Amino acid sequence: MMKTLIKNGTIYLEGELCPLDLLIKDDQIQMLGQDLADEVSYDEAIDATGQLVTPGLIDPHVHYREPGQTEKETIHTGTKAAAHGGFTTVGAMPNVTPVPDTPERLDAMQSLNETNGIVHVKQFGTLTHGLQSEALVDFQSLKDHGAFAFSNDGSGVQTAGTMYDAMEQIAKLNLTLAAHVQDDSLSRKGVMTAGERQMELNLPGQLPESETSQLARDLLLAEATGCHYHVCHISTAASLDLVRWAKQRGIPVTCEVTPHHLLFSDQDVTSDNPLLKMNPPLRSEFDRQALLAGLIDGTINCIATDHAPHTIEEKSGSMQTATFGIIGSDFAFALLYTHLVETGLLPLTTLLEKMTTGPANAFQLTNVGQLLPGMPADIVLFDLNQSWTIERDTIYSKAMNTPHLGETVQGLTTHTIVSGKTVYTNQDGFLVQ
């Protein structure tokens, strides 16, 4: 039996910041209270003076590229990046090779996650075989083999009938369908959002209606089927209006936003820069402001990185030939704390809610996202007064496709604890191999 005391910290507890100590017994939280050092016995202590103690962050949208694309990222390097960034639970998208679209492939994927991951990896199953077909998977068997949700992320479901049938079956399982919302006939192979900046740069433009028109379709299908529908990486003001409307009607919908859609607009694309190419693309400044307002008013349920690692070669050259996506696991919290909390745009408690209980509730995850007695000891300590610079040697992801290289941010992860075991400290690095 091992007991660890975290003392003198400020704990994020049920929406509030409280000066409390926390006692871990083996892999669970045993108790919280003031001045526990005087009342309980313990084997080791972590002095959290001046630090924030929070539930391990939850990222419901990452890409780990294993199996099949390990030159970009592996489960091990991806979960190291997550732990470094303060995440203790992640949702891994299924666009790997082969995709986990059968029970046997899902079992193999789960085994890799368990063996190579150093944080909790929840695995998405696919909606259709091979992601881009119209042939639905056996949802019941994938659920039985551990899929926690279903998604064809990276590909929008182009046929309404296919989406309706998938929703109908997933609703019966009481799980979540997470949708990459994109009508390919309207995206028009665009590499950035259609608009004045896209025309100035003479690059192919993606109509924002590619997202909104398919979202409108899907919300009506979710209403008809009762399926819990989750919108991945929402990016436009019109999409937010649709989600607000749907929530008012009682349609079971949740949505996520990425750090890059909160921090950048297409006005930041001042040149043909592949590091600013993502899907959905960066939208207008009006859209960006609307996303921030939607985060504050609760329309947006959670923040997800859409961590999308690629090789240097794949993210070089022109936006017309480079791949979509950027990384975010190592520094998402620090970026958002620096740009939104430190600047007074967002309360710290709101940011924490959108990265802990928000994603937990959106995906019906139990035993994560809160610091309560009896819960698994998934805990992170941040020194919010400590700054650091995002550089190659401060990123644990295998990839470095990010426009934030060289940026100094506030908020350093000092300890990441997974199931009661310290897996990372800023002093000693990773304590697990």
C-alpha positions in Angstrom: 0.0 0.0 0.0 1.4 3.4 -1.1 0.1 6.7 0.2 1.1 10.0 -1.4 0.1 13.4 0.0 -0.2 16.4 -2.3 -0.1 19.4 0.1 -0.3 23.2 0.0 -1.8 23.4 -3.5 -4.9 25.1 -4.9 -7.3 22.3 -6.0 -9.8 22.6 -8.8 -12.8 20.9 -7.1 -16.3 20.8 -8.6 -15.9 24.1 -10.4 -14.1 26.0 -7.6 -10.5 26.7 -6.7 -9.9 25.6 -3.1 -6.8 25.6 -0.9 -6.8 21.9 0.1 -4.5 18.9 0.5 -5.2 15.6 -1.3 -4.2 12.1 -0.2 -3.7 9.3 -2.7 -3.9 5.7 -1.6 -2.5 3.3 -4.2 -4.4 4.2 -7.4 -7.3 6.1 -5.9 -8.0 9.4 -4.2 -8.6 8.7 -0.5 -9.4 12.1 0.9 -9.2 15.8 0.6 -8.9 18.3 3.4 -7.0 21.1 5.0 -3.7 20.5 6.8 -3.8 16.7 6.1 -0.1 16.4 6.9 -1.0 16.8 10.6 -3.7 14.2 10.5 -2.7 11.3 8.2 0.3 9.0 7.6 1.8 9.0 4.1 4.9 7.5 2.4 5.8 10.5 0.2 4.7 14.1 -0.2 4.5 16.5 -3.1 4.7 20.1 -2.1 2.3 21.9 -4.4 2.8 25.4 -2.9 1.9 28.0 -5.4 0.6 25.4 -7.9 -2.7 24.4 -9.4 -3.8 20.8 -8.7 -6.4 19.7 -11.2 -8.0 16.5 -12.4 -6.0 15.0 -15.3 -7.1 16.8 -18.5 -9.2 14.9 -21.0 -8.6 15.3 -24.7 -11.4 13.5 -26.7 -9.8 13.9 -30.1 -6.2 12.8 -30.9 -4.5 11.0 -33.8 -1.7 8.6 -32.9 -1.0 7.1 -36.4 -0.2 3.7 -35.0 -0.4 1.2 -36.7 0.5 2.0 -40.2 1.9 5.6 -40.0 4.4 5.5 -37.2 6.8 7.8 -39.0 4.4 10.5 -37.9 3.7 9.5 -34.3 3.3 6.4 -32.2 1.0 5.6 -29.3 4.0 5.9 -27.0 5.2 9.3 -28.3 1.7 10.6 -28.5 0.8 9.7 -25.0 4.1 11.2 -23.7 3.1 14.4 -25.4 -0.3 14.1 -23.7 1.2 13.5 -20.3 3.6 16.4 -20.8 0.6 18.6 -21.6 -1.4 17.5 -18.5 -3.7 15.1 -20.2 -4.4 11.7 -18.5 -7.2 10.5 -20.7 -7.4 10.8 -24.5 -9.8 9.6 -27.2 -7.9 8.1 -30.1 -9.5 8.5 -33.6 -9.6 5.4 -35.8 -8.0 6.7 -39.0 -5.0 4.4 -38.7 -3.9 1.5 -41.0 -5.8 -0.8 -40.7 -8.7 1.0 -39.2 -10.4 -0.7 -36.2 -13.6 -1.6 -38.0 -13.9 -5.2 -36.9 -13.8 -6.7 -33.4 -10.4 -8.4 -34.2 -8.8 -5.1 -35.4 -10.3 -3.3 -32.4 -8.8 -5.8 -30.1 -5.4 -5.4 -31.7 -5.8 -1.6 -31.4 -6.8 -1.8 -27.7 -3.8 -4.1 -27.0 -1.4 -1.5 -28.6 -3.0 1.3 -26.6 -2.6 -0.7 -23.4 0.9 -1.8 -24.0 2.4 1.4 -25.5 0.3 4.2 -23.9 1.3 5.9 -20.6 -2.1 7.6 -20.2 -5.6 6.2 -20.5 -6.4 5.8 -24.2 -10.1 5.5 -25.1 -10.5 4.0 -28.6 -13.0 5.2 -31.2 -14.6 2.6 -33.5 -15.4 3.6 -37.0 -18.9 4.2 -38.5 -18.2 2.5 -41.8 -15.7 -0.1 -43.0 -12.5 1.5 -44.2 -13.8 4.9 -43.1 -14.9 6.1 -46.5 -17.3 3.3 -47.6 -21.1 3.3 -47.0 -21.0 -0.1 -45.4 -21.8 0.2 -41.6 -19.7 -1.7 -39.0 -21.2 -4.0 -36.5 -21.7 -1.4 -33.7 -22.8 -3.8 -31.1 -19.7 -6.0 -31.4 -17.4 -3.0 -31.4 -19.0 -1.7 -28.3 -18.6 -5.2 -26.7 -14.9 -5.1 -27.6 -14.3 -1.7 -26.0 -15.1 1.1 -28.4 -16.2 4.0 -26.3 -17.7 6.1 -29.2 -17.8 6.0 -33.0 -16.4 8.3 -35.6 -15.2 8.5 -39.2 -13.1 11.5 -38.3 -11.2 12.8 -41.3 -14.1 12.0 -43.6 -17.6 13.4 -43.5 -20.4 10.9 -44.1 -21.6 12.0 -47.5 -24.9 10.0 -47.6 -27.8 11.0 -45.4 -29.2 7.5 -45.4 -25.9 6.1 -44.1 -25.8 8.6 -41.3 -29.4 8.0 -40.4 -28.8 4.2 -40.2 -25.6 4.7 -38.1 -27.4 7.0 -35.7 -30.3 4.7 -35.3 -28.1 1.8 -34.3 -25.7 3.9 -32.1 -28.7 5.4 -30.2 -29.8 1.9 -29.2 -26.3 1.4 -27.6 -26.4 4.7 -25.7 -23.1 5.7 -27.1 -21.9 8.8 -29.0 -21.4 9.4 -32.7 -18.7 12.0 -33.2 -18.8 13.6 -36.6 -16.3 15.3 -38.9 -18.9 17.5 -40.6 -17.9 18.0 -44.2 -19.8 17.9 -47.4 -17.1 17.1 -50.0 -19.1 18.7 -52.8 -18.9 22.0 -51.1 -15.3 21.7 -49.7 -14.1 21.7 -53.3 -10.6 20.5 -52.3 -10.0 23.9 -50.6 -6.9 24.3 -48.5 -8.2 27.3 -46.5 -11.6 28.9 -45.9 -13.1 30.7 -48.9 -12.9 34.5 -48.5 -10.8 37.6 -49.2 -7.6 36.2 -47.7 -7.9 33.0 -49.7 -8.4 35.0 -52.9 -5.4 37.3 -52.1 -3.2 34.2 -51.7 -4.7 32.6 -54.8 -5.3 29.3 -53.0 -8.3 27.0 -53.4 -11.1 27.9 -51.0 -13.3 25.7 -48.9 -16.8 27.0 -48.5 -17.9 27.2 -44.8 -21.3 25.8 -46.0 -19.4 22.5 -46.3 -19.6 22.3 -42.6 -22.9 24.0 -41.9 -25.1 22.3 -44.5 -24.1 18.8 -43.4 -24.4 19.8 -39.7 -28.0 21.0 -40.3 -28.7 17.6 -42.0 -27.2 15.7 -39.1 -29.0 17.6 -36.4 -32.3 16.8 -37.9 -31.3 13.1 -38.2 -30.2 13.1 -34.5 -33.6 14.5 -33.6 -35.3 11.8 -35.5 -33.2 8.9 -34.1 -32.4 10.2 -30.6 -28.7 9.6 -31.1 -26.2 11.5 -29.1 -24.4 13.5 -31.8 -21.1 15.2 -31.1 -19.7 17.8 -33.4 -16.0 17.5 -33.9 -13.9 20.7 -34.2 -16.7 23.1 -34.7 -15.4 26.2 -36.6 -18.1 28.7 -37.7 -20.5 31.1 -36.1 -23.4 29.6 -38.2 -22.6 26.1 -36.9 -22.8 27.4 -33.4 -26.2 29.0 -34.1 -27.4 25.6 -35.4 -26.1 23.8 -32.3 -27.8 26.4 -30.0 -31.1 25.9 -32.0 -30.7 22.1 -31.6 -30.1 22.3 -27.9 -33.1 24.5 -27.4 -35.2 21.9 -29.2 -33.8 19.1 -26.9 -31.8 17.4 -29.6 -29.0 15.4 -27.9 -26.0 17.3 -29.3 -22.6 18.3 -27.9 -19.6 20.0 -29.6 -15.9 20.6 -29.2 -13.6 23.4 -30.3 -9.9 23.3 -30.9 -7.3 25.7 -29.5 -6.3 26.7 -33.1 -9.8 27.8 -34.0 -10.0 29.8 -30.8 -6.6 31.5 -31.3 -6.3 31.9 -35.1 -8.4 33.2 -38.0 -7.8 33.2 -41.7 -6.3 36.7 -41.2 -3.3 35.1 -39.6 -2.6 33.2 -42.9 -0.5 36.0 -44.4 1.4 33.7 -46.7 1.2 30.2 -48.2 2.1 28.5 -44.9 1.5 24.8 -44.5 1.7 25.0 -40.7 -1.6 26.9 -40.8 -3.4 24.3 -43.0 -5.9 22.3 -41.0 -9.4 20.8 -41.6 -11.7 22.4 -40.9 -9.7 25.4 -42.0 -9.2 28.6 -40.0 -12.3 30.7 -40.5 -13.0 34.4 -40.3 -12.2 36.7 -37.4 -16.0 36.9 -36.9 -16.2 33.1 -36.6 -13.3 33.1 -34.1 -14.9 35.6 -31.9 -18.2 33.6 -32.0 -16.4 30.5 -31.0 -14.9 32.2 -28.0 -18.4 33.5 -27.1 -19.8 30.0 -27.5 -17.2 28.6 -25.2 -18.1 31.2 -22.5 -21.9 30.8 -22.8 -21.7 27.0 -22.7 -22.8 26.2 -26.2 -19.4 24.6 -26.7 -19.1 21.7 -24.3 -15.4 21.0 -24.4 -12.0 21.7 -25.9 -10.2 19.1 -28.0 -6.8 19.4 -29.6 -7.3 17.4 -32.8 -3.6 16.5 -32.3 -2.6 15.7 -35.9 1.1 14.8 -36.2 2.8 14.7 -39.6 6.4 14.5 -40.9 8.4 17.6 -41.8 8.2 16.6 -45.5 4.4 16.3 -45.3 4.1 19.8 -43.8 6.6 21.6 -46.1 6.1 23.4 -49.4 2.7 24.8 -50.4 -0.6 24.5 -48.6 -1.8 23.0 -51.9 0.3 19.9 -51.5 0.9 19.7 -47.7 -1.3 17.5 -45.4 -4.0 18.9 -43.1 -3.4 19.2 -39.4 -1.2 20.5 -36.5 -0.1 19.0 -33.2 -1.3 20.3 -29.8 -1.0 17.8 -27.0 2.2 19.2 -25.4 1.0 22.8 -25.0 -2.7 23.2 -25.5 -3.4 24.1 -21.9 -0.5 26.4 -21.6 -1.4 28.2 -24.9 -5.0 28.7 -23.8 -4.1 29.8 -20.3 -1.6 32.3 -21.8 -3.9 33.7 -24.5 -7.3 33.4 -22.9 -7.0 33.4 -19.1 -4.0 35.6 -18.6 -5.6 38.2 -20.9 -8.8 38.2 -19.0 -11.0 36.7 -21.8 -11.8 33.5 -19.9 -11.9 32.5 -16.2 -9.5 29.8 -15.3 -12.4 27.7 -13.9 -14.1 27.8 -17.3 -10.9 26.6 -19.1 -10.5 23.8 -16.6 -14.2 22.8 -16.9 -13.9 22.6 -20.7 -10.8 20.3 -20.4 -12.1 18.0 -17.6 -15.7 17.6 -16.8 -16.9 19.0 -20.1 -15.3 16.2 -22.3 -16.2 13.6 -19.6 -19.8 14.5 -19.7 -19.9 14.9 -23.5 -18.7 11.3 -23.9 -20.4 9.8 -20.8 -17.0 8.9 -19.3 -17.2 7.9 -15.6 -14.4 8.0 -13.1 -12.5 10.8 -14.9 -12.5 14.5 -14.7 -13.0 15.1 -11.0 -11.0 15.0 -7.8 -13.3 13.2 -5.4 -12.6 10.4 -2.8 -12.9 7.0 -4.4 -12.1 8.3 -7.9 -8.9 7.1 -9.8 -6.0 9.3 -8.9 -5.5 11.0 -12.3 -4.1 14.3 -11.3 -1.9 17.1 -12.8 0.0 19.9 -11.2 0.6 23.1 -13.1 2.9 26.0 -12.0 1.0 28.9 -13.6 3.7 31.3 -12.7 6.3 29.4 -14.7 6.9 30.2 -18.4 8.5 28.0 -21.0 9.2 28.1 -24.7 7.7 25.7 -27.3 10.7 24.3 -29.0 11.8 21.0 -30.6 13.4 19.9 -27.3 10.4 20.9 -25.2 7.9 18.8 -27.3 7.6 15.1 -26.7 5.5 14.4 -29.8 7.4 12.8 -32.6 6.1 15.6 -34.8 6.6 19.3 -34.7 4.1 20.6 -37.2 2.9 23.6 -35.2 2.9 27.3 -35.9 3.7 27.9 -32.2 7.4 27.0 -32.4 9.4 29.6 -30.6 6.5 31.0 -28.6 6.8 31.5 -24.9 3.8 30.4 -22.9 2.8 30.5 -19.2 1.8 27.4 -17.3 4.2 24.5 -16.8 3.2 20.9 -16.1 5.2 19.9 -13.0 3.6 16.5 -12.2 1.3 14.1 -14.2 -0.1 11.3 -12.1 -2.0 8.4 -13.8 -3.9 5.9 -11.6 -1.8 7.0 -8.6 1.5 6.6 -10.4 3.6 9.6 -11.3 4.5 9.3 -14.9 6.1 12.7 -15.5 7.7 15.5 -13.6 9.4 18.6 -15.0 12.4 17.9 -12.9 12.9 14.2 -13.7 11.1 13.8 -17.1 9.3 10.6 -17.7 9.4 8.0 -14.9 7.9 5.2 -17.0 9.3 3.8 -20.2 
